[in-house]
């Protein structure tokens, strides 16, 4: 499945990582529409192949390391928020 992330590209080419809740809500909406939670989690997470590729790229271009680190941390944040929304939906209990 190819779902599109909600991050935007700013004029200077830097990604806007200020809205992980918004992106998690986007994926939660897909979950509510019947998309499998496992597939959505895979779509949110950065695949191991991509991490390996980025690691090789940072060996050649160390200045890119900070950008890749921001992306990975942002995706982890989105995934944690999404999983929390799904677990709330499954338990029927309000979020704490």
Secondary structure, DSSP 8 states (H G I E B T S, - for coil): --------B-TTS-B--S-HHHHHHHHHHHHHTT--HHHHHHHHS--HHHHHHHHHHHHH-GGGHHHHHHHHHHHHHHHHHHHHHHHHHHH-----
